[in-house]
Amino acid sequence: MLDIPNIGFGSYQEGERIGPTLWNRHDMIFVIHGTGSLKSGARTFDVKEGNVMVIPPMQAFEGYVKSKNATICVMHVKRDKSSHGISGLMSKQRAFIVPNVILDPFYRQCIKKMQELYETKNDPQWEAVANHLGMVLLMHVDKMSKKRELSRDALKPFDEILVWAKNNVALGIQTRTLAEKANLSESRFRTRFRNFYETSPSKVLKDFRLQEAKRLLQNPQYSIKEISHLAGYSDVVSFYHAFQSLGVTPAKYRSSLRKDI
């Protein structure tokens, strides 16, 4: 069963900070009302009404309220034999958002009843009732999370743009170009891209350039300078700097290929 003393509700005003805090259990942050920004590790999430943020154990989180006011519920869940019904939530190593979880009237009523029980504790059976409602909510979050994973795997909206970018590395494509093709602002594109691919667009573009450079280095007819341009680098210096992230210079990489022949 859930550990009821580790369920809490809080009301916040615009600009008010949430946390920082750190727990040795899974944190489920239900946004009942309002909007805010929450950070865990290197990731920052914009959250809104209906969202649930899931944070693995021993990962600190903090944030602040963006709307005029906000209400959140924090549920700390210990992984034990009773957590088998929410295995999807308990298996992740990084924080993530499950959207639109408590927009359904039934689940809003569940969390509203939990809040009433938490604040008044008049019912002698409040812990048992809150326990039951809490597990109902968490199983719903788990189900929504699995749906999100399936839809994300089935449709990654920027795949076609990435194919174009990979085939046109020589153009020196930057994140802003990808954002324009997606008809999004650069900041919005970065956020959506990370949510779907769990990496940054700049990292993907860097990998594309390095892959192309390594391919071209296999062909002795190209000079290092020519390869730097064909792989999308602005000049030889930036090419050398980027390639050395692999732990070797372009020239030494090419020489190693010859030795292997």
Residue pairs with C-beta under 8 A, 6 or more apart in sequence:
1 82
1 131
1 135
2 75
2 77
2 78
2 82
2 130
2 131
2 134
2 135
2 138
3 76
3 77
3 78
4 127
4 130
4 131
4 134
6 25
6 75
6 76
7 73
7 74
7 75
7 76
7 114
7 118
7 130
7 134
8 73
8 74
8 118
9 32
9 71
9 72
9 73
9 74
9 115
9 118
9 119
10 18
10 71
10 72
10 74
11 69
11 70
11 71
12 18
12 34
12 36
12 65
12 69
12 70
12 71
12 72
13 65
13 68
13 69
14 65
14 66
14 67
14 68
14 69
15 64
15 65
16 64
16 65
17 62
17 63
17 64
18 36
18 38
18 62
18 63
18 64
18 65
18 72
19 60
19 61
19 62
19 63
20 60
20 61
20 62
21 60
21 61
21 62
22 58
22 59
22 60
22 61
23 57
23 58
23 76
24 57
24 58
25 57
25 76
25 77
25 78
25 79
26 54
26 55
26 56
26 57
26 76
26 77
26 78
26 79
26 89
26 90
27 53
27 54
27 55
27 61
27 74
27 75
27 76
27 77
28 52
28 53
28 54
28 55
28 74
28 75
28 76
28 77
28 89
28 138
28 141
29 38
29 47
29 52
29 53
29 54
29 55
29 61
29 72
29 73
29 74
29 75
30 51
30 52
30 72
30 73
30 74
30 75
30 101
30 102
30 111
30 137
31 47
31 48
31 49
31 50
31 51
31 52
31 53
31 70
31 72
32 49
32 71
32 72
32 73
32 102
32 108
32 111
32 115
33 49
33 69
33 70
33 71
34 48
34 49
34 65
34 66
34 67
34 68
34 69
34 70
34 71
35 46
35 47
35 48
35 49
35 65
35 66
35 67
35 70
36 46
36 47
36 63
36 64
36 65
36 66
36 67
36 70
36 72
37 44
37 45
37 46
37 47
37 63
37 64
37 66
38 44
38 45
38 47
38 53
38 61
38 62
38 63
39 45
39 61
39 62
39 63
40 53
40 55
40 59
40 60
40 61
40 94
40 95
41 59
41 60
41 94
41 95
43 94
43 95
43 194
45 53
45 95
45 97
46 66
46 191
47 53
47 63
47 97
49 103
50 99
50 100
50 101
50 102
50 103
51 97
51 98
51 99
51 100
51 101
52 97
52 98
52 101
52 102
52 141
53 61
53 95
53 96
53 97
53 98
54 89
54 92
54 95
54 96
54 97
54 98
54 141
54 145
55 61
55 95
56 92
56 93
56 94
56 95
57 79
59 94
59 95
61 95
73 111
73 114
73 115
75 134
75 137
75 138
77 83
77 86
77 89
77 90
77 138
79 90
82 135
83 90
85 135
85 138
85 139
85 142
86 135
86 138
86 139
86 141
86 142
87 142
88 142
88 145
88 146
88 149
89 138
89 141
89 142
89 145
94 198
96 145
97 195
98 141
98 144
98 145
98 148
99 144
99 148
100 144
101 107
101 140
101 141
101 144
102 108
102 110
102 111
102 137
107 136
107 137
107 140
110 133
110 136
110 137
111 133
111 137
113 129
113 133
114 130
114 133
114 134
114 137
117 123
117 126
117 129
117 130
118 126
118 130
120 126
123 129
152 196
156 196
156 197
157 182
157 192
157 196
158 178
158 182
158 192
158 193
158 196
158 197
161 178
161 181
161 182
162 178
162 204
164 181
165 173
165 177
165 178
165 204
165 205
165 208
166 208
169 208
169 209
169 212
169 230
169 231
169 232
170 212
170 229
170 230
170 231
170 232
171 177
171 232
172 232
172 233
172 234
173 205
173 232
174 202
174 205
175 186
175 189
175 190
175 201
175 202
175 205
176 186
178 189
178 193
178 201
178 205
179 185
179 186
179 188
179 189
179 190
182 189
184 192
189 201
190 200
190 201
193 200
193 201
194 200
197 204
206 242
208 232
209 231
209 232
209 233
209 242
210 231
210 242
210 243
210 245
210 246
212 230
212 231
212 232
213 227
213 228
213 231
213 233
213 239
213 243
213 250
214 253
216 222
216 227
216 230
216 231
217 227
217 250
217 253
217 254
217 257
218 254
218 257
220 254
222 230
224 236
224 239
224 250
224 251
225 236
227 239
227 250
228 235
228 236
228 238
228 239
231 239
233 239
233 242
239 250
240 249
240 250
243 249
243 250
243 253
246 253
248 256
